[in-house]
Amino acid sequence: MDTRRLFFRHIAQTSESPLAIHIKKARGSVLWDDNGREYIDLISGISVCNIGHRHPAVVKAIKEQAEKYLHVLVYGEMIETPQVQYARLLTEHLPGPLDSVYFTNSGAEAVEGAMKLAKRVTNRTNIISFNSSYHGSTQGALSIMGDEYWRNPFRPLLPSIYHFDYNDPLVIDAIDKNTACVVMETVQAERGVFAPSVSWIQAVRSRCSEVGALLILDEVQVGFGRTGTLWGFEQFDVVPDILLLGKALGGGMPLGAFIASRELMTNLSHDPVLGHITTFGGHPVCCAAGLAAFKVLTEKKIVSKVAKKAKLFVQLLQHRLIKEVRSCGLLVAVEFADESVTKNIISYCIENGVLTDWFLFAPHCMRIAPPLNISSKEIKKACEVIIRGLD
């Protein structure tokens, strides 16, 4: 059976030139294709596999839960132990107000649920978001995405959305008593890794509190130790009203969540009842996998080693064709002069056993976001390939 031909014939394509590598196996920071070729994974499924591919603890949890039960009823009706245990563990590692978890299927669905919750709580409609931000491809998430190239073909989208530049002081006065929420990535990933100034994000937090708007922080990409702390917002001394999680949340399985205080979250349970509902959100196997992955992440002290590994990447990626290397922990953007250089080096890397990628709003930058437990040896080997390609 020609799997490659069938892939192009029957799998809906998201681009005209997919990577189309036929993966047969994955473990740790390594992928293998159908020819037995090995790839060091520098993107970890786009920040999904933070503890590596197919960690034994995660595989064990999946098998054990699959032996008990899979889906039983729509979300929120039955008491399912994996959901309860994971929600409890997550909230034990979050600031006090964030104590109620709504599990979803994905980060995009978490965005949708959070936007609905903000409108329900505040009885307002205006939403502020930011240029060069990414929040997902569903229509609500697309409405707040910060790039007209991606939005325009699908209009009309949600009304009353106002976009500002990241770090723009004008947004402070724009947040007013008509604002339901401000939605922002704690660190802008798809822009090519840009963090806010501490004073600016704290001013946004203060202004939201002042006028009764909710601050929603999207940590779908940067949560779970990616930036060098368990949560990105810890580095800015702010706490969101709603936290968005996804990607690494499921340990390699599909899972998202929006997290708020119980006081806020109860608004979705009445007027109307089932104010937000999902069939498969918080699937017990996904929650079991995520719970196991989160325990590995925290108990093995993986996050404490992120800064040292990030520093190694920055030290090794020095070349005349590299304009800048921006790092927020192990979320790294390697900036080149233009998109053609990025495209060529990515192709070279893949041909030579290193899987890397680019950023949606920064195609002139190469993405590096490996599993957080990647070894120093693997980092050095990958960087040697990158530099050799540039030479």
C-alpha positions in Angstrom: 0.0 0.0 0.0 1.4 3.4 -1.0 0.8 5.3 2.2 2.4 8.5 0.8 0.0 8.5 -2.2 -3.0 7.8 0.0 -1.9 10.7 2.4 -2.2 13.2 -0.5 -5.3 11.6 -1.8 -7.4 11.2 1.3 -6.0 13.5 4.1 -7.2 17.1 3.9 -4.2 19.2 3.3 -3.3 22.3 5.3 -0.7 23.6 2.9 0.5 23.0 -0.7 3.8 21.6 0.6 3.5 19.5 3.8 6.7 17.9 5.2 5.2 14.5 4.4 7.7 12.6 6.4 6.3 9.1 7.1 6.9 8.7 10.9 7.0 5.2 12.1 8.3 5.6 15.7 9.1 8.3 18.2 10.9 8.2 21.6 12.3 11.0 23.7 13.7 13.7 21.4 14.0 11.4 18.4 11.7 10.5 15.5 12.2 7.7 13.0 10.7 7.6 9.5 9.7 4.6 7.4 13.2 4.2 6.1 14.7 4.0 9.6 16.1 7.5 9.3 16.5 9.4 12.6 15.6 13.0 13.3 16.4 15.1 16.4 13.1 16.8 17.1 13.6 20.5 17.8 9.9 21.4 17.7 8.3 18.7 19.9 5.0 18.7 18.0 4.8 22.5 18.4 5.5 22.5 22.1 3.4 19.5 22.9 5.9 16.8 23.9 7.6 18.8 26.8 8.8 15.6 28.4 9.6 13.9 25.1 7.8 11.5 22.9 6.2 8.4 24.4 7.5 8.8 27.9 7.1 5.4 29.7 5.0 7.0 32.5 2.6 8.5 30.0 2.3 5.2 28.0 1.6 3.3 31.2 -1.1 5.7 32.3 -2.8 5.5 28.9 -2.8 1.7 28.9 -4.1 1.5 32.5 -7.0 4.0 31.9 -7.9 2.3 28.6 -8.4 -0.9 30.5 -11.0 0.8 32.8 -13.2 3.0 30.6 -13.0 5.4 27.7 -15.7 8.0 26.9 -18.9 7.5 29.1 -20.9 10.7 28.8 -20.7 14.4 27.8 -18.3 16.5 29.9 -19.3 17.4 33.4 -21.9 14.8 34.1 -19.9 11.9 35.4 -17.2 11.8 38.1 -14.1 10.6 36.2 -11.1 10.1 38.4 -8.4 11.2 35.8 -10.2 14.6 35.4 -10.6 15.2 39.1 -7.0 14.2 40.0 -5.5 16.2 37.2 -7.6 19.3 38.0 -6.6 19.1 41.6 -2.9 18.7 40.8 -2.9 21.6 38.3 -4.6 24.0 40.7 -2.1 23.0 43.5 0.6 24.5 41.2 -1.4 27.7 40.4 -2.1 30.8 42.4 -5.2 30.7 44.6 -7.8 32.4 42.4 -7.2 29.8 39.6 -8.9 26.9 41.3 -11.6 25.7 38.8 -10.6 23.8 35.6 -12.8 23.4 32.5 -11.1 20.7 30.3 -11.6 21.0 26.5 -10.4 19.2 23.4 -7.8 21.7 22.4 -6.3 25.1 23.1 -8.6 26.8 20.5 -11.6 25.4 22.2 -10.2 26.8 25.5 -10.0 30.2 23.9 -13.6 30.0 22.8 -14.8 28.9 26.3 -12.9 31.7 27.9 -14.3 34.4 25.6 -17.8 33.2 26.4 -17.1 33.2 30.1 -15.8 36.7 30.0 -18.9 38.0 28.1 -21.1 36.1 30.6 -19.4 37.4 33.7 -19.1 41.0 32.6 -22.2 41.3 30.4 -20.0 43.2 27.9 -19.0 42.5 24.3 -15.8 44.4 23.5 -12.6 42.3 23.4 -9.0 43.6 23.1 -6.3 41.4 21.6 -3.0 42.0 19.9 -1.3 42.1 16.5 0.9 39.2 15.7 -0.8 37.0 18.2 -2.0 33.4 17.6 -5.0 31.9 19.5 -6.3 29.2 17.2 -8.3 28.7 13.9 -11.9 28.4 15.1 -13.9 31.5 14.2 -13.9 33.1 17.6 -10.2 32.4 18.1 -9.6 33.6 14.5 -11.4 36.8 15.3 -8.8 37.8 17.9 -5.8 36.5 16.0 -3.5 39.3 15.2 -2.9 39.1 11.5 -5.2 40.2 8.7 -3.7 37.7 6.2 -5.2 34.8 8.2 -8.5 36.6 9.1 -9.7 38.2 6.0 -10.6 35.2 3.8 -13.1 34.1 6.5 -15.0 37.3 7.3 -17.4 38.2 8.7 -16.0 37.3 12.0 -16.9 38.4 15.6 -17.6 42.1 15.9 -16.2 44.4 18.7 -12.7 43.1 18.5 -9.9 45.7 18.9 -6.3 44.9 18.0 -3.3 46.7 19.4 0.5 46.3 19.2 2.1 44.3 22.0 3.7 46.7 24.5 1.7 49.6 23.2 0.9 52.0 26.0 -2.3 53.1 24.1 -4.0 49.9 25.1 -4.1 50.9 28.7 -6.6 53.8 28.1 -8.5 51.6 25.6 -9.4 49.1 28.3 -12.6 50.6 29.7 -16.0 49.7 31.2 -17.2 48.3 27.8 -14.3 45.8 27.7 -15.2 42.2 28.5 -11.7 41.0 28.4 -8.1 41.4 27.2 -6.7 38.3 25.6 -3.0 38.0 25.1 -0.2 35.5 24.9 2.1 35.7 27.9 4.9 35.5 25.4 4.1 36.0 21.7 5.3 32.8 20.1 4.3 33.0 16.4 5.7 36.5 16.1 9.1 35.0 16.7 9.4 34.9 20.5 8.7 38.4 22.0 8.0 39.0 25.7 6.2 42.0 27.1 7.9 44.5 29.3 7.2 43.8 33.0 5.8 47.3 33.6 3.5 47.1 30.6 1.9 43.8 31.4 1.5 44.8 35.0 -0.2 48.0 33.8 -2.6 45.9 31.7 -3.4 43.8 34.7 -4.0 46.8 36.9 -6.3 48.5 34.3 -8.3 45.3 33.9 -8.9 45.1 37.6 -9.8 48.8 37.8 -12.5 48.7 35.2 -13.8 45.1 35.8 -12.5 43.6 32.6 -11.0 40.1 32.7 -7.4 39.4 31.8 -7.0 36.2 29.8 -3.5 34.9 29.4 -2.9 32.3 26.6 -0.2 29.9 27.7 -1.1 27.2 25.2 2.4 27.3 23.8 4.4 28.7 26.7 3.0 26.9 29.7 4.4 23.8 31.4 8.0 25.0 31.8 8.6 26.1 28.2 9.9 29.5 29.3 11.9 28.3 32.2 9.2 28.6 34.9 6.2 26.4 35.2 4.0 29.2 34.0 5.1 32.1 31.9 3.2 34.7 33.9 5.3 33.9 37.0 8.1 35.9 35.4 6.0 39.1 35.2 4.4 39.0 38.7 0.9 39.0 37.4 -2.0 36.5 37.7 -4.7 36.2 35.0 -8.4 36.0 35.6 -8.5 33.1 33.1 -5.6 31.0 32.1 -5.6 29.1 28.8 -3.7 25.8 28.4 -3.3 23.2 25.7 -0.5 21.4 23.7 1.7 20.0 26.5 -1.3 19.8 28.8 -2.2 16.3 27.5 1.3 14.8 27.5 1.0 14.0 23.8 -2.8 13.4 23.8 -5.4 16.1 22.7 -6.4 18.2 25.6 -7.0 21.9 26.4 -8.3 23.8 29.4 -9.4 27.2 30.6 -8.9 27.8 34.3 -10.5 30.5 36.5 -11.8 31.0 40.0 -14.8 28.8 41.0 -16.8 32.0 41.5 -16.3 33.0 37.8 -16.7 29.5 36.4 -20.0 28.8 38.0 -21.6 31.4 35.6 -21.5 28.8 32.9 -23.7 26.4 34.8 -26.9 28.5 34.7 -28.8 31.1 32.6 -28.4 29.1 30.4 -27.7 25.7 31.8 -24.9 24.1 29.8 -23.5 27.5 29.0 -20.5 25.8 27.5 -20.5 22.1 26.7 -18.3 19.6 25.0 -18.7 15.9 24.3 -15.1 14.7 24.4 -13.4 17.5 26.4 -11.4 16.1 29.3 -11.4 12.6 27.8 -10.4 10.3 30.6 -7.5 8.8 28.7 -6.2 12.2 27.7 -6.4 13.4 31.4 -4.6 10.3 32.6 -1.8 10.9 30.1 -1.6 14.6 31.0 -1.6 13.9 34.7 1.3 11.4 34.3 3.2 13.9 32.1 2.7 16.7 34.6 4.0 14.5 37.5 7.1 13.7 35.5 7.6 17.4 34.6 7.4 18.5 38.3 8.8 15.6 40.2 11.9 15.1 38.0 12.7 18.9 38.2 12.8 19.2 34.4 11.9 22.9 34.4 14.9 23.8 36.6 17.2 22.8 33.8 15.5 24.7 31.0 17.5 27.9 31.4 20.9 26.1 31.1 19.8 24.3 27.9 18.5 27.5 26.4 21.8 29.2 27.1 23.6 26.4 25.3 21.5 26.9 22.2 22.2 30.6 22.2 25.9 30.0 22.7 26.2 27.5 19.8 24.0 29.3 17.3 26.5 32.0 16.3 27.0 32.7 12.6 27.3 35.6 10.2 23.9 34.7 8.7 22.1 34.7 12.0 20.8 38.2 12.8 19.6 37.4 16.3 18.7 34.5 18.6 15.7 35.3 20.9 15.0 32.9 23.7 12.3 32.6 26.4 13.6 29.4 27.9 13.4 26.6 25.3 11.2 28.7 23.0 13.8 30.0 20.6 13.7 32.1 17.4 16.7 32.1 15.2 16.3 35.2 12.9 17.7 35.4 9.4 17.8 38.2 6.9 14.7 36.9 4.9 12.4 34.0 4.5 14.4 32.3 1.8 17.3 31.7 4.1 15.0 30.2 6.7 13.4 27.9 4.1 16.7 26.7 2.9 18.2 26.0 6.3 15.1 24.2 7.5 15.2 22.0 4.4 18.9 21.3 4.9 18.3 20.4 8.6 15.5 17.9 7.7 17.7 16.3 5.1 20.4 15.9 7.7 18.3 14.6 10.5 17.1 17.6 12.4 13.4 18.5 12.4 12.8 22.2 12.8 10.2 24.7 11.5 9.3 28.4 11.1 6.8 30.8 12.8 3.5 31.9 11.3 4.0 35.6 11.7 7.8 35.5 11.4 8.7 33.2 8.4 12.2 34.7 8.5 12.8 33.0 11.8 13.5 29.3 12.5 11.6 27.7 15.4 13.4 25.8 18.1 11.2 24.3 20.8 12.5 20.8 21.7 11.4 18.5 24.4 12.5 20.1 27.7 14.4 17.0 28.6 16.5 17.0 25.4 20.1 16.1 26.3 23.1 18.4 25.9 24.6 15.9 23.4 21.5 16.2 21.3 21.5 20.0 21.5 25.1 20.1 20.3 24.5 17.7 17.5 21.5 19.6 16.3 23.3 22.9 16.4 26.3 21.5 14.5 23.9 20.5 11.7 22.4 24.0 11.6 25.7 25.8 11.5 27.0 23.4 8.9 24.0 24.1 6.8 24.6 27.9 7.1 28.2 27.4 6.1 
